[in-house]
């Protein structure tokens, strides 16, 4: 660079204000602006003209060094000189046609008086001529980095003929972002592969044994504490009340038709009454019956004793005629005249009745007692079954074991809707029933089972792992009026080494396969240890205990 010329390199991210500042900051009269590809700040006529005006105000002559064709019309519109390289001859490009009148601009228009258009920009800037083989050629549109002017001079002196290139900050940023992304990706991959994915499943087979505990105990509601020696267990009585309903079709019938009626006369064939000459009075409401049909006498009637011929009644003393009405409605009571009706409550009195008529039938479904009894039985059976489950659950929540066979039904209130003999095609029966059951404290039973089982195992090598309390079978042997119940109690008890999976996880976390197996096998009562690691590249137990699964398999050995 010599006396009155200066070369300024523009970055792709420079704003128009930065470019103006660089031009104004130059101490030289002629300034060559080397533009990168896609210089966004100069992609408008306004910015070009602003650059032109600022150069004129600073009394500087500008030459844009670029080969981008899209900038040529813009530079032409602002009348800025352009050269493809520092060694090219500067010209003002043709301006775009912005008016109705064609604008003619000569492509070889000369520079201002201060710029010699007959000389290349490089020569104006004090650079070697392009025809000199020892001089460097500066290519403006190269994206690779360029050495500074001092280095270029040194390399020129040493005989190197390399082209200096403009650095591309865009490519540099892309490479930087790719590098950072690669580091992050490697870190995430390592974390997933070594922390997230590794899992271990440890299966431990223990040397367990099963013993049978078979006891006879006494459940006593009056006892206050457990007697281990006598096997007397305090019992509690749990009571609940249930309201159950059941629906069913009615089967009863009622005839709502009219009742048949007629008249009757009565005869008293009593020899005793004849001897005593005693009359009898049959009260109103008494019934006379024949063939399964009953008619009701509507008024009291007096009957004189009839005479006899030998032992044969003469039926010669009839009572006065009395009205009789059928006991129930229905046309079946319409019967012909008939003799010999039996009079209820009077064995020696009979009645002769006229024809009965006027009876009609109109059948209506009603609630019968049989309907209520049938539904009540269903409610009792279902209620007892449901109540048994409910009471067992309530006792279990309170820490007791319920004696299922002691379930009993207490007071029961049964109602029906509609009521008995009322009309209806369907009846709903409701039963409010009290149920009670005896229960024994779970803790007391476990003490009895442990004491019995410990007498059947080697306590120096084994411990009770499972008392089998949840699978106890009770059988009632005897009940006493006092409420005491004698029971047999049987269950299977599991004995073996006592293992705490959470403690084992902490011990083996982070250890290799062999160390993991030996750590567990050193515990007493362990038969076998199997390990399974995943994925395939994992050979150690994960440090995160939540990634470790412990499965304890009890052996089938029985003692």
C-alpha angles and dihedrals in degrees: 000000000000140000108304104012132084135183116212121189116213121212120223091242096049114122121222090256090056091050091049090050091051091051093047091046092057115104093206129091096223116051123188111201109206105207125204122223115284095012096188096194092065098045092103135068091226093059091045091053091045089054091048093050094047089052091051092048089052090047092240132136116225131209118184111215106207142115097206108126092204090066095051098080090044092051089046091053090053092041092237120156117244132194128181094220137004088261095050125099111257119237139170108247122226112277120231119261101259098162141046088257114073115248112220116197122173114233092216094051109151125246122253119285090269092057119065104219091193091069129066120250091246091058091046088052092051097255124140118273116264091234091065108095091206093057125089123244114221113213111203101199099055117119097206121097119271127217118241122261095263093053090047090054091049093049090047090053091050091054100255115145102196126145118241114226135205112248116245109221091184092062090044091055092047091051091047092051091047090051093050091046090050092053091048092047091051091050093049091046091052092048093050094045096047105028112022105036104039113101134167132201116196118194115196120193111201131202097243132162134200124222129183119237112202117175140164111218138174121232107207121182089198096054117102102194141021119273105203095186097048092034093230113156124194110242128208126203117223118197129188135175123223131192112208131176133196131186130208144159118269120244101184122105133203125191108223093181126108126288123243118237142187142144135277140190122208131220127199111210097178115137090198092054088047093054091047092038087229123164124211129217119212109203125228113268094041115133132231115202139193132160092002093303121114129200124192123229108234099202138025114267132195120219126198118212113262124230126254137222101209101311095335119105114232096204087218099138106064119179122236116281114273131190118247127192128199115262091233139014121266142103090252087080091064097103135155124257111289140179130217103046112170115238112220112240095012115084096183097045123085133176137219113209134197123231113297120225146161097061117141133177129231111162120208128184112242138173111269128197088245090058092054094045093051094052091043090057091051091050093050094050095045094040093053092051094048093042091052091058092044095050092045089053093047091050092047092053089053092051098260135122111226122225099226095194091060095067109131137179119236130183117347131194117197126192133170134207114233095030127236113304092004119131118264142121092220133033130201117208119198123195125189105197134179117218128187136186137180120240135189125213110259092219092057093050092049090053090053092047094047093050091051094045096045088060088061101049139057100257092193090067104024141043132197105266099172126016091196089231092147091058101044116143116212126194123186112230101172142002124203128201089241089066097256116139126198111214138182112221123196133174144146116255123202119213127185145109116327111240130184109201093200092053091048091051091055092049096052100036110127095005125129120252096263094047090047092054095045092047092056096039091055088071116093119257097026115136102177141355122205123187132198121187128187143232101034095251093060115100100160136064110262116257089225105083090204087069091058122088120196118201116188113200117195116217121241094232114132126203 
